[in-house]
Amino acid sequence: GAGVSQSPRYKVAKRGQDVALRCDPISGHVSLFWYQQALGQGPEFLTYFQNEAQLDKSGLPSDRFFAERPEGSVSTLKIQRTQQEDSAVYLCASSVTGPTTQETQYFGPGTRLLVL
Amino acid sequence: GENVEQHPSTLSVQEGDSAVIKCTYSDSASNYFPWYKQELGKRPQLIIDIRSNVGEKKDQRIAVTLNKTAKHFSLHITETQPEDSAVYFCAAVEYGNKLVFGAGTILRVKS
């Protein structure tokens, strides 16, 4: 079946612009995660959804970052007034169930964001 | 919160040799430890995982060992092949299924 998909794959933004990154998880997956991966580093947690509920947003670096999953499937990560330090790959992952079991997280290909 | 350290940062081996990557974690409550392989420009892909009630797990040429007392776990790849060249990340799970990753190991298999 189809895996996790993300769009766009690449995004170039001018400093100060707003961007929206989309994630389509595997159909039926309850949990959805966003991670930020800087060049040469491991992914870092941003936020977590169980269905439409955002249960953890402790990793969002500032109030310029906002994520939503209104119908419990597709999710959007929005970054307002982008800064150069926001340049990174943004990875989305989904897993079958909720947080009570340790389930495999399946990653999307990522959106590479470059802020000029 | 959880902190995961991974070493070495780079590892070069000759084709056919074994490769070992080690990770330590800080939170004794963590109980799930996946390993991901990421090729350049590609998504991280799970290659093996281990839960804290198990000390070792094998899948063909790949094995993972876990020492809960010492809070460290290791990835072992035997009979390495050029296609094993990639960046490998270890991770530990905090509450809520949140993955905390190590910084990664660049593995180069020379043919």
Interface residues (C-beta under 8 A of the other chain):
Chain A: V4 S31 F33 Y35 G40 Q41 G42 P43 E44 F45 Y48 L55 D56 G59 L91 A93 S95 G98 P99 Q102 E103 T104 Q105 Y106 F107 G108 P109 G110
Chain B: Q6 N31 Y32 P34 Y36 K42 R43 P44 Q45 L46 D49 R51 F89 A91 V93 Y95 G96 N97 K98 L99 V100 F101 G102 A103 G104
